[in-house]
């Protein structure tokens, strides 16, 4: 189990099974060509409950979730996973 906190203060937990999911890797490979796959990546990585918590964490005063902020959080979560393995 990988636990961490992003620089914005979002606390997450990732199981080894989620990180070792080949379908997640396949989807990540397609995100650059199809950014509409990002929501699927977030749910595959974090699961529905944590995904919802992350969206609420990033929600602004208008109730919107920035795509840029979500992308940054996901990248930071992946980076923390790499740092833990090294």
N, CA, C and O of each residue as an XYZ file, in Angstrom:
344
protein
N       0.853     -1.180      0.000
C       0.000      0.000      0.000
C       0.895      1.238      0.000
O       1.799      1.376      0.824
N       0.620      2.117     -0.932
C       1.335      3.383     -1.018
C       0.441      4.484     -0.480
O      -0.693      4.653     -0.929
N       0.957      5.227      0.480
C       0.222      6.349      1.042
C       1.015      7.613      0.794
O       2.246      7.594      0.777
N       0.308      8.709      0.602
C       0.995      9.967      0.384
C       0.055     11.146      0.485
O      -1.157     10.999      0.644
N       0.650     12.315      0.387
C      -0.092     13.567      0.406
C       0.494     14.464     -0.668
O       1.709     14.655     -0.730
N      -0.367     15.014     -1.513
C       0.113     15.921     -2.560
C       0.450     17.278     -1.943
O       0.131     17.541     -0.784
N       1.089     18.123     -2.723
C       1.476     19.442     -2.215
C       0.274     20.313     -1.898
O       0.396     21.286     -1.154
N      -0.899     19.977     -2.456
C      -2.107     20.743     -2.133
C      -2.809     20.202     -0.890
O      -3.790     20.779     -0.421
N      -2.294     19.079     -0.357
C      -2.855     18.519      0.866
C      -3.801     17.352      0.678
O      -4.429     16.919      1.644
N      -3.925     16.825     -0.532
C      -4.790     15.666     -0.760
C      -4.086     14.399     -0.303
O      -2.993     14.082     -0.773
N      -4.726     13.667      0.630
C      -4.171     12.418      1.142
C      -4.757     11.254      0.356
O      -5.968     11.173      0.153
N      -3.877     10.349     -0.087
C      -4.314      9.222     -0.906
C      -3.649      7.936     -0.450
O      -2.616      7.945      0.219
N      -4.274      6.831     -0.833
C      -3.737      5.492     -0.615
C      -3.942      4.707     -1.902
O      -5.036      4.702     -2.466
N      -2.890      4.046     -2.364
C      -2.961      3.240     -3.577
C      -2.515      1.825     -3.273
O      -1.455      1.614     -2.683
N      -3.313      0.868     -3.669
C      -2.912     -0.527     -3.495
C      -1.960     -0.923     -4.617
O      -1.958     -0.318     -5.689
N      -1.167     -1.928     -4.362
C      -0.256     -2.446     -5.377
C      -1.038     -2.920     -6.606
O      -0.578     -2.770     -7.738
N      -2.222     -3.491     -6.374
C      -3.040     -3.978     -7.485
C      -3.423     -2.846     -8.434
O      -3.387     -3.025     -9.652
N      -3.787     -1.692     -7.897
C      -4.148     -0.553     -8.754
C      -2.932     -0.070     -9.547
O      -3.050      0.292    -10.717
N      -1.783     -0.069     -8.911
C      -0.571      0.401     -9.582
C      -0.067     -0.593    -10.617
O       0.591     -0.204    -11.582
N      -0.365     -1.857    -10.427
C       0.111     -2.914    -11.323
C      -0.978     -3.337    -12.316
O      -0.998     -4.483    -12.764
N      -1.877     -2.417    -12.657
C      -3.009     -2.684    -13.531
C      -2.615     -2.385    -14.980
O      -2.401     -1.227    -15.339
N      -2.522     -3.412    -15.802
C      -2.111     -3.242    -17.191
C      -3.079     -2.344    -17.957
O      -2.656     -1.571    -18.816
N      -4.378     -2.440    -17.652
C      -5.356     -1.595    -18.343
C      -5.141     -0.120    -18.014
O      -5.408      0.746    -18.847
N      -4.665      0.168    -16.816
C      -4.319      1.544    -16.468
C      -3.169      2.022    -17.355
O      -3.195      3.145    -17.861
N      -2.168      1.174    -17.540
C      -1.034      1.523    -18.401
C      -1.500      1.745    -19.833
O      -1.061      2.691    -20.487
N      -2.379      0.888    -20.324
C      -2.918      1.059    -21.680
C      -3.632      2.402    -21.823
O      -3.448      3.106    -22.815
N      -4.432      2.744    -20.844
C      -5.192      3.995    -20.888
C      -4.255      5.187    -20.794
O      -4.438      6.178    -21.501
N      -3.251      5.101    -19.926
C      -2.273      6.187    -19.814
C      -1.562      6.428    -21.144
O      -1.264      7.569    -21.499
N      -1.297      5.360    -21.869
C      -0.608      5.475    -23.162
C      -1.453      6.235    -24.180
O      -0.914      6.797    -25.133
N      -2.755      6.256    -23.990
C      -3.656      6.911    -24.926
C      -4.059      8.327    -24.508
O      -4.652      9.053    -25.306
N      -3.752      8.730    -23.284
C      -4.215     10.022    -22.769
C      -3.693     11.200    -23.582
O      -4.429     12.160    -23.813
N      -2.441     11.144    -24.019
C      -1.899     12.259    -24.805
C      -2.685     12.489    -26.091
O      -2.900     13.630    -26.499
N      -3.110     11.409    -26.723
C      -3.874     11.523    -27.957
C      -5.352     11.770    -27.697
O      -6.046     12.327    -28.548
N      -5.839     11.363    -26.535
C      -7.244     11.524    -26.199
C      -7.370     11.954    -24.735
O      -7.557     11.111    -23.858
N      -7.267     13.266    -24.464
C      -7.333     13.766    -23.089
C      -8.646     13.451    -22.379
O      -8.732     13.551    -21.155
N      -9.663     13.073    -23.140
C     -10.945     12.724    -22.516
C     -10.857     11.432    -21.705
O     -11.801     11.077    -21.000
N      -9.729     10.731    -21.802
C      -9.525      9.518    -21.011
C      -9.036      9.823    -19.593
O      -8.978      8.920    -18.758
N      -8.685     11.071    -19.311
C      -8.164     11.417    -17.982
C      -9.116     11.020    -16.856
O      -8.654     10.462    -15.861
N     -10.430     11.281    -16.960
C     -11.314     10.841    -15.869
C     -11.257      9.342    -15.618
O     -11.327      8.895    -14.473
N     -11.130      8.570    -16.687
C     -11.027      7.112    -16.547
C      -9.739      6.743    -15.815
O      -9.738      5.854    -14.963
N      -8.646      7.425    -16.146
C      -7.360      7.181    -15.483
C      -7.478      7.462    -13.995
O      -6.997      6.682    -13.172
N      -8.117      8.574    -13.644
C      -8.243      8.960    -12.234
C      -9.007      7.890    -11.457
O      -8.595      7.511    -10.360
N     -10.110      7.403    -12.012
C     -10.899      6.371    -11.324
C     -10.138      5.053    -11.268
O     -10.173      4.362    -10.249
N      -9.451      4.698    -12.349
C      -8.680      3.449    -12.342
C      -7.551      3.509    -11.316
O      -7.230      2.507    -10.678
N      -6.957      4.677    -11.165
C      -5.844      4.843    -10.232
C      -6.316      4.915     -8.786
O      -5.791      4.215     -7.920
N      -7.303      5.758     -8.529
C      -7.710      6.047     -7.153
C      -8.949      5.294     -6.688
O      -9.176      5.169     -5.485
N      -9.747      4.793     -7.613
C     -11.037      4.229     -7.244
C     -12.066      5.342     -7.162
O     -11.708      6.518     -7.109
N     -13.334      4.981     -7.153
C     -14.429      5.952     -7.200
C     -14.435      6.884     -5.982
O     -14.559      8.099     -6.135
N     -14.303      6.327     -4.789
C     -14.389      7.132     -3.562
C     -13.272      8.176     -3.481
O     -13.534      9.353     -3.236
N     -12.031      7.742     -3.688
C     -10.920      8.696     -3.635
C     -10.969      9.681     -4.795
O     -10.584     10.841     -4.647
N     -11.441      9.220     -5.949
C     -11.591     10.106     -7.102
C     -12.567     11.237     -6.775
O     -12.306     12.400     -7.083
N     -13.678     10.890     -6.157
C     -14.661     11.910     -5.751
C     -14.074     12.858     -4.706
O     -14.305     14.066     -4.749
N     -13.309     12.292     -3.766
C     -12.673     13.147     -2.748
C     -11.681     14.113     -3.381
O     -11.593     15.272     -2.974
N     -10.932     13.638     -4.379
C      -9.970     14.500     -5.053
C     -10.686     15.619     -5.801
O     -10.261     16.773     -5.746
N     -11.767     15.287     -6.499
C     -12.527     16.331     -7.198
C     -13.033     17.379     -6.211
O     -12.939     18.577     -6.476
N     -13.563     16.941     -5.086
C     -14.052     17.891     -4.079
C     -12.912     18.712     -3.486
O     -13.088     19.888     -3.167
N     -11.755     18.097     -3.342
C     -10.570     18.789     -2.835
C     -10.151     19.918     -3.784
O      -9.699     20.974     -3.342
N     -10.306     19.684     -5.082
C      -9.867     20.644     -6.092
C     -10.951     21.634     -6.517
O     -10.671     22.577     -7.256
N     -12.165     21.429     -6.063
C     -13.290     22.266     -6.473
C     -13.064     23.717     -6.063
O     -12.679     23.988     -4.926
N     -13.302     24.654     -6.986
C     -13.118     26.079     -6.682
C     -14.411     26.697     -6.145
O     -15.408     26.004     -5.942
N     -14.378     28.005     -5.921
C     -15.530     28.692     -5.327
C     -16.778     28.648     -6.208
O     -17.889     28.843     -5.717
N     -16.602     28.393     -7.503
C     -17.746     28.255     -8.410
C     -18.225     26.804     -8.500
O     -19.200     26.507     -9.191
N     -17.538     25.916     -7.804
C     -17.904     24.508     -7.831
C     -17.291     23.731     -8.982
O     -17.683     22.595     -9.249
N     -16.321     24.346     -9.669
C     -15.697     23.706    -10.826
C     -14.371     23.038    -10.446
O     -13.685     23.473     -9.521
N     -14.033     21.991    -11.165
C     -12.766     21.289    -10.964
C     -11.909     21.546    -12.197
O     -12.274     21.163    -13.308
N     -10.784     22.187    -11.995
C      -9.882     22.529    -13.096
C      -9.208     21.275    -13.658
O      -8.677     20.450    -12.915
N      -9.243     21.155    -14.972
C      -8.555     20.047    -15.630
C      -7.060     20.132    -15.376
O      -6.407     19.113    -15.152
N      -6.516     21.339    -15.410
C      -5.085     21.523    -15.157
C      -4.714     21.075    -13.749
O      -3.697     20.410    -13.552
N      -5.539     21.441    -12.768
C      -5.270     21.055    -11.375
C      -5.350     19.537    -11.212
O      -4.530     18.943    -10.513
N      -6.337     18.910    -11.858
C      -6.486     17.455    -11.759
C      -5.281     16.761    -12.385
O      -4.750     15.802    -11.824
N      -4.854     17.245    -13.538
C      -3.694     16.662    -14.208
C      -2.459     16.770    -13.332
O      -1.689     15.816    -13.214
N      -2.267     17.932    -12.717
C      -1.115     18.142    -11.842
C      -1.144     17.183    -10.651
O      -0.114     16.615    -10.288
N      -2.310     17.000    -10.047
C      -2.435     16.086     -8.902
C      -2.100     14.652     -9.309
O      -1.363     13.961     -8.606
N      -2.641     14.208    -10.443
C      -2.391     12.839    -10.903
C      -0.905     12.632    -11.188
O      -0.330     11.604    -10.831
N      -0.301     13.611    -11.828
C       1.139     13.510    -12.116
C       1.944     13.454    -10.824
O       2.926     12.718    -10.731
N       1.532     14.224     -9.838
C       2.233     14.224     -8.556
C       2.066     12.880     -7.840
O       3.004     12.385     -7.214
N       0.884     12.301     -7.934
C       0.647     10.987     -7.324
C       1.538      9.932     -7.984
O       2.141      9.111     -7.291
N       1.624      9.947     -9.320
C       2.496      9.009    -10.010
C       3.960      9.253     -9.645
O       4.715      8.300     -9.454
N       4.359     10.499     -9.548
C       5.754     10.824     -9.193
C       6.082     10.313     -7.802
O       7.183      9.810     -7.579
N       5.161     10.428     -6.870
C       5.416      9.964     -5.505
C       5.559      8.445     -5.483
O       6.313      7.902     -4.676
N       4.837      7.761     -6.366
C       4.933      6.310     -6.439
C       6.318      5.917     -6.936
O       6.899      4.954     -6.434
N       6.849      6.630     -7.897
C       8.194      6.337     -8.418
C       9.249      6.591     -7.355
O      10.202      5.823     -7.227
N       9.082      7.672     -6.585
C      10.048      8.005     -5.532
C      10.057      6.935     -4.462
O      11.114      6.619     -3.916
N       8.899      6.369     -4.151
C       8.800      5.338     -3.130
C       9.496      4.062     -3.566
O      10.102      3.372     -2.746
N       9.414      3.743     -4.855
C      10.037      2.521     -5.367
C      11.545      2.622     -5.443
O      12.226      1.599     -5.367
N      12.098      3.834     -5.591
C      13.548      3.999     -5.716
C      14.244      3.900     -4.384
O      15.468      4.017     -4.317
